Amino acid sequence: MPRFAQLVMGPAGSGKSTYCSTMVQHLGTLNRSAQVVNLDPAAEHFDYPVMADIRELIQVDDVMEDPSLRFGPNGGLVFCMEYFANNFDWLDESLGHVEDDYILFDCPGQIELYTHLPVMKQLVEQLQQREFRVCGVFLVDSQFMVESFKFISGVMAALSAMVLLEIPQINIMTKMDLLSPKAKKEIEKYLDPDMYAMMEDNSDNIRSKKFKSLTKAICGLIDDYSMVRFMPFDRTDEEGVNMVLQNIDFSIQYGEDLEFKEPKEVDDDSGDLNYDEAFQDKVDS
């Protein structure tokens, strides 16, 4: 039988550990079991039990204190992940061979891991060889995404991970519960953005013609191919958490031997997904 995995990624401070904790609790309310594997060698604490912890294999502090290496925090973390990639046997022993596993991998916040370093791609390949169906879950802090150019930066980071890993990916704006009512209304346009309109609204702020052309090309790539779209994640909203879970489960076909239902969607004529409508109702209320 296949096994299932969420690869929880995103920049430092985007809420990966909080997401894992919330998702494990939510799965518990659905009478579904899920395990978490910590892959952050610099993690200090988390409020959920883990089935495996990379710090048992290697820790950033140990690498930084090694006089023969002399790494700083960033270099130390990259070294730890490369060491992990050379010791996947440890992961094999930690995961075991239980059928119908559903595992969340809490990954580090080092953005290089999702842009050009091969470690995460190697991890995905190792998991797929072990019959895991893997979905990438890329998190971005919604508080960071309330300005157009910051939003484009977040989109490009998510797109880099999609291109590198070549797996289904759900992109999520976290910490929606921390936004003010005004910020929630403002961020609604970024859930289903019109990139060209966004570009026009900010064109006066771009002085360089070359930079303006580059930004227009990036916006066209995102808009024309509908390559990146975000879902809101409010850890206090059970319905919203469940919508995120439904989309992830659908992408990896979790429970396909059961009677699996596609995430609810309105008619094509009306255009928007139900989670957008639910989010609007929540904002209006």
C-alpha positions as CSV (number, residue, x, y, z in Angstrom):
1,M,0.0,0.0,0.0
2,P,1.2,3.6,-0.6
3,R,2.3,5.8,2.1
4,F,1.6,9.6,2.3
5,A,3.8,12.6,3.1
6,Q,3.5,16.3,3.4
7,L,6.8,18.2,2.9
8,V,6.2,21.3,5.0
9,M,8.5,24.0,3.6
10,G,8.9,27.8,3.7
11,P,11.1,30.6,4.9
12,A,12.1,30.9,8.5
13,G,9.3,32.2,10.7
14,S,6.5,31.3,8.2
15,G,4.8,29.0,10.8
16,K,5.9,25.5,9.7
17,S,5.9,24.0,13.2
18,T,2.6,25.7,14.1
19,Y,1.1,24.3,10.9
20,C,2.3,20.8,11.7
21,S,0.9,21.0,15.3
22,T,-2.5,22.4,14.0
23,M,-2.7,19.7,11.2
24,V,-1.9,16.8,13.6
25,Q,-4.6,18.0,16.0
26,H,-7.1,18.4,13.2
27,L,-6.4,15.0,11.8
28,G,-7.0,13.7,15.3
29,T,-10.5,15.2,15.4
30,L,-11.1,13.2,12.1
31,N,-9.9,10.0,13.8
32,R,-6.9,9.9,11.4
33,S,-3.5,9.3,12.7
34,A,-0.5,11.3,11.6
35,Q,3.2,11.5,12.6
36,V,5.7,14.3,12.4
37,V,9.3,14.0,11.5
38,N,11.5,17.0,12.4
39,L,14.1,17.7,9.7
40,D,15.3,21.0,11.2
41,P,18.7,20.4,12.9
42,A,18.5,23.9,14.4
43,A,15.0,23.4,16.0
44,E,14.9,24.3,19.7
45,H,11.4,23.0,20.7
46,F,8.0,22.1,19.4
47,D,4.7,21.3,21.0
48,Y,4.0,18.0,19.4
49,P,5.6,14.5,19.6
50,V,7.8,13.5,16.8
51,M,8.4,10.0,15.4
52,A,11.9,11.0,14.3
53,D,14.2,14.0,15.0
54,I,17.2,14.8,12.8
55,R,18.9,16.2,15.9
56,E,19.5,12.6,17.0
57,L,21.7,12.4,13.8
58,I,23.3,15.8,13.7
59,Q,22.8,19.2,15.3
60,V,23.7,22.7,14.0
61,D,25.3,23.6,17.4
62,D,27.7,20.7,17.2
63,V,28.7,21.6,13.6
64,M,29.3,25.3,14.5
65,E,31.4,24.3,17.6
66,D,33.6,22.0,15.6
67,P,37.0,23.8,15.1
68,S,37.8,21.9,12.0
69,L,34.7,23.2,10.2
70,R,34.2,26.8,11.4
71,F,30.7,27.2,10.0
72,G,28.3,29.9,10.8
73,P,24.5,29.3,11.4
74,N,23.7,29.2,7.6
75,G,26.7,27.1,6.5
76,G,26.2,24.8,9.5
77,L,22.6,24.1,8.6
78,V,23.5,23.4,5.0
79,F,26.3,21.0,6.1
80,C,23.8,19.2,8.4
81,M,21.3,18.7,5.6
82,E,24.0,17.4,3.2
83,Y,25.1,15.1,6.0
84,F,21.5,13.9,6.3
85,A,21.4,13.3,2.5
86,N,24.4,11.0,2.9
87,N,22.7,9.1,5.7
88,F,19.2,8.3,4.5
89,D,19.5,4.9,6.2
90,W,18.8,6.8,9.5
91,L,15.5,7.9,8.0
92,D,14.7,4.4,6.9
93,E,15.2,3.0,10.4
94,S,13.2,5.9,11.9
95,L,10.2,5.5,9.5
96,G,9.9,1.8,9.7
97,H,7.5,0.0,7.3
98,V,4.0,0.5,8.7
99,E,1.4,0.6,6.0
100,D,-0.9,3.6,5.4
101,D,1.5,6.0,7.1
102,Y,0.6,9.7,6.9
103,I,3.7,11.7,7.8
104,L,4.4,15.5,8.0
105,F,8.0,16.4,7.5
106,D,8.8,19.7,9.3
107,C,11.6,21.1,7.1
108,P,14.2,23.8,7.8
109,G,13.6,27.4,6.8
110,Q,16.8,27.8,4.8
111,I,15.5,29.1,1.4
112,E,18.5,27.7,-0.5
113,L,17.1,24.2,0.1
114,Y,14.1,25.0,-2.1
115,T,15.9,26.9,-4.8
116,H,19.1,25.3,-6.0
117,L,20.6,22.8,-3.4
118,P,19.8,19.2,-4.2
119,V,19.1,17.9,-0.7
120,M,15.3,18.2,-0.7
121,K,15.0,16.8,-4.2
122,Q,17.1,13.8,-3.1
123,L,14.7,13.4,-0.1
124,V,11.7,13.4,-2.4
125,E,13.3,10.8,-4.6
126,Q,14.1,8.6,-1.6
127,L,10.5,8.9,-0.3
128,Q,9.1,8.0,-3.7
129,Q,11.3,4.9,-3.9
130,R,9.7,3.9,-0.6
131,E,6.2,4.2,-2.1
132,F,5.4,7.6,-0.5
133,R,3.1,9.9,-2.3
134,V,4.5,13.3,-1.5
135,C,2.9,16.7,-1.5
136,G,4.8,19.9,-1.0
137,V,3.2,22.4,1.3
138,F,4.9,25.8,0.9
139,L,4.1,28.4,3.6
140,V,4.4,32.1,3.4
141,D,3.6,34.5,6.3
142,S,0.5,36.5,5.3
143,Q,1.8,39.5,7.2
144,F,4.6,39.6,4.7
145,M,2.3,39.4,1.7
146,V,0.3,42.5,2.1
147,E,2.4,44.5,-0.4
148,S,2.5,43.8,-4.2
149,F,6.2,43.4,-4.6
150,K,6.6,41.3,-1.5
151,F,3.8,39.1,-2.8
152,I,5.7,38.7,-6.1
153,S,8.8,37.7,-4.1
154,G,6.8,35.1,-2.2
155,V,5.3,33.8,-5.4
156,M,8.7,33.4,-6.9
157,A,10.0,31.5,-3.8
158,A,7.0,29.1,-4.1
159,L,7.6,28.7,-7.8
160,S,11.3,27.9,-7.3
161,A,10.3,25.0,-4.9
162,M,7.7,23.7,-7.4
163,V,10.3,23.7,-10.2
164,L,13.0,22.1,-8.1
165,L,11.0,19.3,-6.5
166,E,8.5,18.4,-9.3
167,I,5.8,17.3,-6.9
168,P,2.2,18.4,-6.3
169,Q,2.4,21.6,-4.2
170,I,-0.1,23.5,-2.2
171,N,0.8,27.1,-1.4
172,I,-0.5,28.6,1.9
173,M,-0.7,32.0,3.5
174,T,-0.3,31.4,7.2
175,K,-1.1,33.4,10.3
176,M,-4.3,34.7,8.9
177,D,-5.6,34.8,12.5
178,L,-3.0,37.5,13.3
179,L,-4.2,40.0,10.6
180,S,-6.3,43.0,11.5
181,P,-9.8,43.2,9.8
182,K,-8.4,45.8,7.4
183,A,-5.4,43.7,6.5
184,K,-7.7,40.7,5.9
185,K,-9.7,42.7,3.4
186,E,-6.5,43.9,1.7
187,I,-5.0,40.4,1.4
188,E,-8.1,38.9,-0.2
189,K,-6.9,40.2,-3.6
190,Y,-3.7,38.1,-3.3
191,L,-5.6,34.8,-2.9
192,D,-6.7,35.0,-6.5
193,P,-4.6,37.8,-7.9
194,D,-4.8,39.7,-11.2
195,M,-1.1,40.1,-11.7
196,Y,-1.4,42.5,-14.6
197,A,-3.7,44.8,-12.6
198,M,-1.3,44.6,-9.7
199,M,1.5,45.6,-12.0
200,E,-0.4,48.6,-13.3
201,D,-1.3,49.8,-9.8
202,N,2.4,49.9,-8.9
203,S,4.0,50.9,-12.2
204,D,4.5,54.5,-11.0
205,N,6.9,53.2,-8.3
206,I,9.2,51.5,-10.8
207,R,11.6,54.0,-12.3
208,S,13.9,51.6,-14.3
209,K,12.4,50.6,-17.7
210,K,14.4,47.3,-17.6
211,F,13.1,46.5,-14.1
212,K,9.6,47.3,-15.2
213,S,9.9,45.0,-18.2
214,L,11.3,42.2,-16.0
215,T,8.4,42.6,-13.4
216,K,5.9,42.6,-16.3
217,A,7.4,39.3,-17.6
218,I,7.3,37.7,-14.2
219,C,3.6,38.8,-13.7
220,G,2.8,37.4,-17.1
221,L,4.3,34.1,-16.3
222,I,2.4,33.8,-13.0
223,D,-0.9,35.1,-14.5
224,D,-1.0,33.4,-17.9
225,Y,-0.1,29.9,-16.7
226,S,-1.9,30.1,-13.3
227,M,1.1,28.5,-11.8
228,V,0.9,29.7,-8.2
229,R,-2.2,30.2,-6.1
230,F,-2.4,30.6,-2.3
231,M,-4.9,29.2,0.2
232,P,-5.5,31.0,3.5
233,F,-4.6,29.2,6.7
234,D,-6.2,30.3,10.0
235,R,-5.3,27.8,12.7
236,T,-8.4,28.9,14.7
237,D,-10.8,28.1,11.8
238,E,-11.5,24.3,11.6
239,E,-13.4,24.6,8.3
240,G,-10.5,26.5,6.7
241,V,-8.0,23.9,8.0
242,N,-10.1,21.1,6.6
243,M,-10.3,22.8,3.2
244,V,-6.5,22.9,3.1
245,L,-6.3,19.2,4.1
246,Q,-8.8,18.3,1.4
247,N,-6.7,19.9,-1.3
248,I,-3.6,18.2,0.0
249,D,-5.3,14.8,0.2
250,F,-6.7,15.2,-3.3
251,S,-3.2,16.0,-4.7
252,I,-1.7,12.7,-3.3
253,Q,-5.0,10.8,-3.7
254,Y,-5.1,9.8,-0.1
255,G,-7.8,7.2,0.6
256,E,-8.4,6.5,-3.1
257,D,-9.4,3.0,-2.3
258,L,-12.2,4.6,-0.3
259,E,-14.9,6.8,-1.9
260,F,-12.7,9.9,-2.2
261,K,-14.4,13.2,-3.0
262,E,-12.7,16.1,-4.9
263,P,-12.5,19.4,-3.0
264,K,-15.8,21.3,-3.4
265,E,-15.8,23.7,-6.3
266,V,-18.5,25.9,-7.8
267,D,-19.5,25.9,-11.4
268,D,-16.9,27.0,-13.9
269,D,-19.1,30.0,-14.9
270,S,-18.7,31.5,-11.5
271,G,-15.0,31.1,-11.5
272,D,-13.9,31.1,-7.8
273,L,-13.4,28.2,-5.5
274,N,-15.5,27.8,-2.4
275,Y,-12.7,28.6,-0.1
276,D,-12.5,32.1,-1.5
277,E,-16.2,32.6,-0.8
278,A,-15.8,31.2,2.7
279,F,-12.9,33.5,3.3
280,Q,-15.0,36.5,2.0
281,D,-17.9,35.6,4.3
282,K,-15.5,35.4,7.2
283,V,-14.0,38.8,6.4
284,D,-17.5,40.4,6.0
285,S,-18.6,39.0,9.3
